[in-house]
Amino acid sequence: MSKLILFTVVLVSLAEVSASGLFANASGEEPGNGNPILPGYYADPSIVSYQDTYYIYATIDPWGGETLACWESKDFKNWTLHQLNWPTKEACTSPSSMGAMVWAPSVVQAPDGKFYMHVSVGSEVWVGVAEHPLGPWENPLGDQPMISADFAKEYHMIDAQAFVDDDGNAYLYWGSGWNWTNGRCFAAKLNPDMASFDGEVKDVTPSNYFEAPVMVKRDERYFLMYSNGKTTIDTYQVHYAIGDSPLGPFKEAKNSPILVTDHARNILSPGHHTVFEQDGQHYILYHRHNIPFEPVHRQICVDELNFTHDGLIETVTPTHQGPSLIANRREDRRPIPSIATASSRRDERVRAAHAIDDNYATRWEAAANDSLPTLQLEFTSVTTVSKQELIPQFGWKPQLFRIESSIDGKQWETVADFTKNPVIGSPIAIEKPVSCKYLRIQFSGSEESHTASLFEWLAY
């Protein structure tokens, strides 16, 4: 994918060294401006398409939040973050709940036309229903989980994924282990309410299973895909097994695993995925570590998924550029060329130039001791900026900042002021036309609020 933004930038070297050593001596391909597809740290994605719009649901890293992230897009390139009314940690807590936050959503549209979400909260599986992908969502079971933590205490009741077969029958797959060992996969047929079981629960655990089951059907064969390894290091990977019915038995395929770490290209621990089809092409939507590695901050990526002539899943080639589905992001909205400078940077890996490089693998972040973190754009001449978009590092957190403009770099006028009334979202749109040669954004708030960092600052 060619760069569409004509900025003067220098990309950071990716030969990083982390506390875990995962990026020691890493070299080779730099991240492109396709993958990751979302700006920020998210994991365990699920996706639905409705009325020509995509919706991605994901865990907020690290290790879940009070709720989920939900991203909406018409073109699979430009995404808007939404807040859902449900699930929340507060609403999804029962007498048997444990401390885990909101994790691992699975959303499907059932034969009745409604949308059903199965989600992990408190090491339990909860279910929600809505008429629209954005909700409002409600729990058809009231204030109770669908699968409690007491179902099988020796295993982890998480990562539930629903599958609707061609005949309209639906199934649920879930389960993991404790301490990164002893994973177990349970499965059962669902009643039409998608919130109760039609028959007994079966143990369908295939070889090398730990968590994150995903069911894919093709040519009357059932592909139970799943993750194994440890997501906090470099061993996480995608496996799959094949069966003749949705409840198995399943035998691991001879070429499993099919998506693994590639140190030479800075791709670490890909997994916990879903699969979708668009215009006859299958895609795998998954998370992998951010660059540089910061435990645990994962990012959502997409690549092609293909099948062999003899009915196997081909080994997936994870990329930085991404497939043609995400090519030419913002091709119809070219930002004004500029040069970015900043009052500080945390280190060499998070430079000012990264805020204008059309790349969600890179960002600018101010130094922790910067008392007035400032990022500035300089245009080649005085120009009219009609709209700005800010894409913060943590779009779900309140952002405190002021944007100012200047003709000469000395006298400044306020364009937008959110220093007293913080704004939440991504992207944050500023639609106030201004004539200027310089724009600057000054952040306020504590270091813990993570306000002084941007993936992108786009001026149109």
N, C-alpha and C positions, 0 to 999 in steps of 0.2 A: 504494500500500500504506500503510495507516495505521499509525502507531506503536503498538506494543502495550505499551511499557514507559513507565510513568508517572513518569519521572525529571524532575528539574529540570535541563534542559540548554540550552546555547546552542551551535548548530553554528558551526563555523569558516567564515569567508568563503572562497570558493574562487577569489577573484581573486588568484592566486598569480603570482609571478615566479620562474622557474627560471633556472639558469645558461644554458640553451639558449634562454630566452625563449619557450618553448612556451606558458606560461600567462600571459604578459603580456597585461593587459587582458581576460583571460577573465572572462566573466560569464554569468549566466543560471541554468539549472537546477542546484540543488545535488544531491549524490549522495543516493540513497535507501537504504533498508535492505534492498534485494533484491540488486542488483548492486553490487559483486562478490559472488559466492556463496560464495567461500572466503576465510577470514581468512589473509592472507599473500601472498607474492609468488611467483607461479607462472605458467608460460607453456606454450604448445604442448599443449593438453589432448587427451586421448583418453578415451572413455567406453564402458563395457560395463554391461549389466544382466543380473543372474543371481540367480535365486531371490528375486525381489522386492527386490533390493538393487542400488544403483548404485555403480559404482567409477569414479573419475576418476583418471587418471594424468597427471602433468604434470612439466615441467622446473622445477627449483628455481632461482629467480633470486637473484643475477644470473649469467646465462650458465651455468647448470647446476651440479650438485654431484657429490659422490662417488656419489650414487645418485639415485633419483627420489622424488617425492612421490606417495603413493597415498591418496586420500580415499574413505571409505565412508559411504553414507547410505541409510536406508530411505525417506525422504520427500523427498529432494532439497532439504531445507532445513537440516537439522542434520547436520554432517559430522564424521567422526572421522579423524584422520591416522594412517596406518600406515607402518611401515618394512618394505620388501621385502628379501628375502635377495639378490635379483639384479634388475636389473643393478647392478654397481658399477664404478667406474673401474678398480679393481685387477683384477677378474675379466675385464673387457672391454678388454684391452690386448694387441695383437699386435705383431710386428716392424714392421708397416707403419703402426701407429697414430700419430696426431698428438696434440697436446696437449689437444684439446677434451674437456670433461667429459661427463657423462651428459645427453643432450638428447632431446627430441621423441619420446616413446613413442607407439606405435600398438598397441592391443590389440583383437583380435577373437576371437570363438569360431568355430572351424572346424567343418565338417560332422562331424568325428570327436568333437565334444563338448569337445575340449580348447581351452585358451586359448593364443593365440600373440601374443608381443610382438616387434615390430620397433622397434629403438631405436638412436639415434645416439650413439656413444662414440668419441672419438678420430678424428672425421671418417670413421667407418666405420659400416656398418649391421650390427648384431648381432641375433640371434634367440633368443628364449627360449620355453619351453613349460611349461605348468602345468595341473593338473587343476582348480584353483580360482583365481579372480581375485587372491586374496592370496598365491598360491603354496603350497608352495615352487616357485620357478622354477629351471629349469636350461637350459643351452645345449645343444641337440641336436647341435651341431657341435663340442662339446668346448670348446677354448680358442681357437677361430678365429672371425673375423667372417664373416658371410654375404656382405657386399660390402666389399672392402678399399678403403683410400684410394687404392690404385694402379689401381683399375678405370678411372678416367678422371681423371688428375691435374689437368687443367685445370678440372675442376668439383668441387663439394663433395658428398661422398657422405653426405648427411644427410636427415632428414625423411621417412623411409620410412613409407608408410601402406598397409596391406593392405585389400583389398576382396574380399568373398565374394559372388559373383553368385547369382542365383536358382537357377541350375542346379547350384550347389555348387562351380563352378570359382572359384579364387581368383587374385588379381592383386596385384602390388606396384608402387607408384609412389614415386619418390624423386628427390632431386637438387636442387642449388642452384648458385650461383656464388660467386665470391670477390670480396671488397671491394664487396659490394652491387651487383654488376653481372653480366651474362652468365649468368643463371640457366638451368639445363637440367633438363628433366623426363624421366626414364627410366621405362620400364614393362616388365613381363614377366609372363607367366602363371606361376603357382606350381605345383609338384608338390603332391600331398596332404600331404607332410611340412611344407609351409609354409616350408621352409628351403632350397629349391633351385628352380631355374627349369625350366619345361617349355617349351623353345624359346628363341628368341633374345631378347635385350634390345633394345627399340625406343626411339628418341628420339621422344617424343610432345609436345614442348614447344609450347604454344600461345602466342599473342601476349601480351605483358605479363606473362610468368611470371618469378618469381624463386625461390620456394621453397614448401614446405608443401602438397603436392598432397593433395587429398581427393576420393574418387570417390563420387558419389551417383547412384543409378539411380531413374528414375521414368517410368512409361509407356513402357518400352522405349527410353528415351533415357538416355545416359550423360553426366552433368554432372561434368566435371573442374574442381573448384574449387581455388584456389591463392592465394597471397599475393604481392604485389609492393610495392616501396618499401623503406624502411629503418626497421626497428623502433625504432631509437634516437632517431628524430626523429618528425615528424608525417606522414610520407608513406606509412606502411604501410597496406595496404588489401586487401580480398578481391575477386578477380576470378573469372570462370568461363568455361568453354568447353564446347561441346556436341559429342557424337559419337554415331554409331550402333552402336559396338561398344566394349568396354572398353579396346581398344588403339588407338582412334581411327581416322582422324584427327579432331582436335578444332579447332573454329572458335570463337573468342571471341564470346560473345553480344553483341548490339547494346546491351544495357543494362548491361554490365559496365564498371566495378566496381559491386558492390552493397552494400559495407560500407566506409565511409570515415570519416576524421576529421571531427568536428564541434566546432570551437573554441568556439562560443557556448555549448555545453552541457558543456564539459570532458570530451570523449570524444576521446582521441588514439590514433592508430595501432592500430585494431582489426585483428586478423588471426590467422594460424596457428590455424585452427579445426578443428572436426569437426562433423558433423551427426548428429542422432539423432531418432527418432520416438517419441512417447508419446501414446497414445489418439488416434491419427489426426492429431496435430499435429506438424509438423517444428520442430526447434529448432536454432539454431546456438550452439555452445559455443566461446568464443574468448577470447583475451587482449587487454587494452588497458592503457595506462599507468595507474599508480596516481596518486592525487591527494593531495598535490602531486607533480609529476613529480620522480622521483629515479632517474637512469639507473643500471642498468636494473632497475626493480622493476615487473613487470607483474602484473596480477590477472585472475582468471578470471571471465567474465561469460556470461550466457545470455540470448538473446532469440528471438522467434519467427522462423521462416523459412517463407515461403509461395511458392506457384507461381502464375503467371498462367494465364489460360484458354488462351493460345496457347503454353504449354509453356516459359515462361521462369521464372527465379527472380526474385521481386520484390525490389526494393531493401529492405534490412534497415534498420529504425529502431532504432538502439542506444539503450538506456534505462538509467536509474539504478534505477528501480523494479523492472524485470524483468517477465517474463510471469506469468500466473496460476499457472504451475507452481511458483513459489517464493513465492507470496503467503502472508502471515500466518506468517512464521517464528516459531517458539516460541509459537504460539497456545495450546498446551496446557501451557505451563510459564512462567507469568508471574513474572518476578523480583520481589522485594520492592522497592517504591519507595524510592529513596535519593537523596542528594546526594553527589557526588564532589568531593574536593579533593585537592591534591597538594603535595608539598614543592617541586616545581619543574616546569617544562616546557621542552622544547627551544626552542619558540617558540609563537606564537599558534595555529599550525595543529594542534598536538598537545596539546590541553587535557585536563584531568582529566575533564571532562564527556563527552568522546568515548569513554571506557571504559564508559559505561553507556547508549549511544544506539542499540544494536542495529543497528550499521552497520559493515560491514567495509571501507568506504572511509575511515573515520576511526579514529584511535587516540589514546591518551595515550603520551607519551614524556618521560622526565625529561631535565633539562639534563645536559650532559656533565660539568660540574663539581660535580654533586650527590654528596656523599660518602655519603649514605644515602637513596637515592631511595625515597620513600614515597607511596603512594596510599591514600586513606581514604574509606570509605563511612559516611555517617551516615543512620540510619533515623529515621523520625518519632517512634518511641518504642521502648522495649525490646521486642525481638521474638526469636523463635526462628528461627535460620537452620539448616536441616537439611542443605543442600548448597550448595556453591559450584562454579562453573566458571570457570577462567581460560583466556583465549584469547590466547596471547602473539603478539607480532609475528613471531617466528621459531619456529614450533612444532617444527622439526626440530633446534633447538639446545638444549643443556642450560640449564635455568633454575634460578637460585639465588635463593631468597627465603624469607621467614618471614611467616606470617599470624598476626595477634594480634587479640583481641577485648577490648572494654571496655564497662562499663555507664556510666561517667561521663566517659570520655575521658582519665582520669588513670592509673588502674590497669589494666594490660594483662596478658592471659594468652595463652600460645601455643596456637594452634589447629593449626598445621602448620608444620614446620620442614624446609626443603630447602636450608639454607645449606651443609651439608657433603655431602649426597648429592643432587646435582641431578636433576631430573626432566625428561624429554623427552616431548613430545606436545602434542596440541591436539584437544579441550579437555583441560585438566588438572582432574580432578574431585577435590574435597575433600569427603568425606562424613563429617563429624564435627559432630553437632548442637551448637549453642552458643546461649545466650541473651545478647543484647547490644544495645546501641544504636549501637556503632561497630565497624567492622572496618578493619584496616589491613594493607597488604602492604608489606614492606620488602625491597628487592632488594640483593643483594651481587654481587660479581664485577667483572671489568674492563669498561671501555667496549666493548671488542671483542666481548664475549660477548652484547651486545644483550639483556640481561635486563630492563632497566628500561623496558619498554614493553608495553602491552596493547592489543589491539583491543577486548576486552570483559572485564568482571568481573561475573559473574552470581551473585546470592545468592538462594536459594529457601528 
